[in-house]
Amino acid sequence: MFISIVGTRASGKTSVEDLLISEHEYQPVRLGVKPESSPNGVSSRLPTLYFETPAALLEYVTQHWLESFVTCDLDTPELVELFNKRPFFLLVFIDAPLLTRYRRSHFNTSLESFVEEDDALHYGTPALSTSKPKHQYAPLQRLSRFANIHLINPFDTLSELHAYLREFNLTNPDRLRPQWDTYFMTLASLASHRSNCMKRRVGAILVRDKRIVATGYNGTPRNVRNCNEGGCKRCNSGGPSGEGLDECLCLHAEENALLEAGRERVGLGSVLYCNTCPCLGCAIKIVQTGVKEVVYNLTYKVDDRTEALFKEAGVIIRQHSPPEY
């Protein structure tokens, strides 16, 4: 993995880099000519590598992509775009509250000057005194848009930042190439955005042999007015989620996926991914159609009853949460 760290001034970029070097043995890489005296900033068995051109750095990390590298030198959109196509490249953008960053900084300047310079980095130079709108993003804004991960560092001490980074698990390879659970759960979450149910957005993906058989999201039946257009009175009532279920016209995401597939296509060994734990009604249908495993992300109020039914029917149920970004 090659991690490039960018962000605002005094946000903690080098602190994150130092932790990756000292605790995870990431090799630091730099752009430019190696100075005559260049001791490493932190304890590391791996020396800092210097490359005179971005192309030389790209060639080296590509040939050694199974190794771990880190840098803070790719600080322009043009440099990031050069590396961003590589599947082993991860761009981390780090920020912190403005006043916190000013207090951390060692710049001999007033708060007003610090803010002016910060605005210029974010919104372009010169400062926003012109009446014409700026259609082109400033470098820092563009870098933020390219980032795979956004971190906020409001911490007063390095120990607090390090504890947060360890829990965040920045080096998780799932962030670069999602494992199957993360891949299908992400697709289930994406499917949920097609839902127009006024109560809750839910998405489901039915998988067999790691191939998608069907997708589903909750909503009213075909040729019936959409839920958000008043098609389901129960969902538009504004009452508690558990009331009036017998009057609800909306099909659940799991039901739609199973209906789309049909019992014959569900087949043996199918897995149902759902961004929300299935309700008891859906659990009954899941058991009946032959699904053998259910993977969910968010919990729901009937988890215990659903789990008991699945256990009796021999259906595996487990929770999987994709890594935080």
Secondary structure, DSSP 8 states (H G I E B T S, - for coil): -EEEEEESTTSSHHHHHHHHHHHH--EEEEES---SS---SS--SS--EEESSHHHHHHHHHHTTTS-EEES---SHHHHHHHTTSTTEEEEEEE--HHHHHHH---SS-HHHHHHHHHHHHH-SS-TT-SS---S--HHHHHHHH-SEEEE---SSHHHHHHHHHHHTTT-GGGTS--HHHHHHHHHHHHHTT---SS---EEEEEETTEEEEEEE-B--TTS--GGGTS-TTTTS---TTTTGGG---B-HHHHHHHHHHHHHH-TT-EEEEEE---HHHHHHHHHHT--EEEEEE--TTHHHHHHHHHHHT-EEEE------
